[in-house]
Amino acid sequence: MIQKRQIIAAAAGVLLGYGIWAAAQNFGGTADGGAGNAGYGRMADAGGGAGAAGNTAAGSGGLGADGSGVGADGSGLAGTGRSADGSGGAGAGRSADGSGLAGTGRSADGSSGTDFSALSEVPELNEQELAAVRRLAAAVKSGSKERIAAELLADGDTLSWLYYETFGEERYRYDGTEFRADLAGEGLVLTGAASVFYGSFGENGPEGRCTALQAVELEKPRYDYSEGTWKDGRMDGAGVSGYRYYQGPPQGEAEEVRKEGRFVRGKMEGTITYRNTGSDGVTATYTMEVKEGVTQPDDRWIPGPEEGIYHLEADDNPAYAYALTEEEMKQPRWVNLLVWDVEE
C-alpha cells in the first residue's frame, strides 16, 4: 500500500504516487490512463483540449420510462406502430428479426402510415449495414455499455462505411425501425465509426436525457461515455462522464474513472466528485469545487514538497492524494469531451 505522502503528481516528470496528468489526443474522449490508486498514472485528455483532470466517468440511470431504455414502452427505441387498416390505432408491431424494437405497420394504401417526408432524404442502407444497425440498437436497448462498445468495435468497418460513405458524415436518427432525417425524437444517432448518441433528441442534437458513448481499443477495449441531461446539444444539468476498461486495463492504468456533478453548457460547475478505480480494485474519491470547468482550490489543497504542485487528499482513502500544478489549476479541465458539435 502506498503511504499517504505518496501522491498523484500532475506535473510532467514528477510522480510521487498515482497520477501524471497530461493533455494528449486520444480518440476524443477523456482517458485517465493513470495506474489508478496504486501506481503511476497519466491523464490523457482525449480530444486535445484542456481535459478533465483525473477521472472522467458517467453513470446515470436508464433512459426509458421504466429505466431500461429509450422507448416509452421500455423497448429501448421508440417505434411507430400502426393498426392494420392504417387508421392510426395502437398497432405496436415488432420487428421480424426478433430484436424487440417497435415495428411500423402501414395500411395498404399508405394513407395512415409513417410520414415518408422524413424518410425520403435518408440514403438507402444495404443489408450488411442494416444488420449492423439492428445489432447496435439491440445493444442500446439492453442498457449495457459494455455490450454497446463491443458491437461498435465488432461492426466497426461496416459502421464506419455507413457513417462516412453512405451517410456522407450526415446524422440521422434511428427510431428502432428506420433512419429519419428529422432528429427530434427518441432513438440513436451515429456520430462516427465507433461512437453513438442514444436517448432523446431535439432539432439541435441531444435534448433531455441522453448518453454519448465511444468505443476505443488500444491494448484493451474501453468505452468512454457521458450521460445525463442535455440542452441544445450540450450537457447541461446533472451528469457523469468517464471511461472503463471492461476487459481489464492495460498494465499500469486505471480500470475506471469518473467525474460526476452539474454541467453548464458542457462545463462542470459547483461541487463535483472525481473517482479513480485502480487495476487492483482500490478506489479513491475526491470532492472539489469547480467554476466553469476550472478547479477552485481551498484550504484542503496542500502545497507539496515539489515547488508549484498542490495535493488534495482522497475523501475515502488517506493513503492517496491527487495533485495539480499551479498552471493546471487555471485550466478548464472539468468538461465534457464527448461533444455533439465538433466546434464546441
C-alpha angles and dihedrals in degrees: 000000000000112000125239097266091054100093148169108271116201096191118097110254094015115100123161100153132341119343144045108178117207135165114245141156109257118157095295099289136096113265115188093192092180122139082246115227099340109048154000114335136189123194114215109193094206114213093049095256128113098291138203108286104236130348123008117194144146139203125159124149134275126303104228129080088260092044093248104100148323107295122086088236090054092247090125100242125049117242135188110237118192130189118252093256092050093242092135094251123149100288102156098187123190126220118259093236090067094238090133094237115144112264131218118236120194133195119245093255094040091233096134101023131108119319099257093191087079092049102045093078095054117098116240117259124220121231094263092052093046092050091051091050092050091052091050092048090052090051091051090050090053091061092224113133089194091057092046091052092047091053092048090053097040093052094033097126094048095045091046091054091045094053101038102032111021095036096030089224091301116137124237131175120238107210097189097277107041144349119271131198089217106086096193111104141042125315143070133302126199112225099174145345093293105013132088140173117210133181130047124358139189128193090277096048133269112020123176119347112010142146130212116202131180126185120215129180115194113141089332132015116266139171126214116202146176121190139166135074119351132188126189091349097310134097105261118165135013113355150141132220135184147095143266135201098220097191096043127286128274114262113290097014135108118258096216138003131181143174122201134187143082122328126203113194091333098315126100119245134190125355114001135180123223120192132187125190114193129213087261091060094249114138130206121191126199128191118200144158121253134184120194089341094308122119114248107206120213133178091290090072105087125196110245131217088267114080115252096011124114128197131211117198117228115256095225104028120041090191089075136061136178122225138202133177121235089255093051089051088065097049125095093243099150102074140116110264099183094080130176095216114050090208093056 
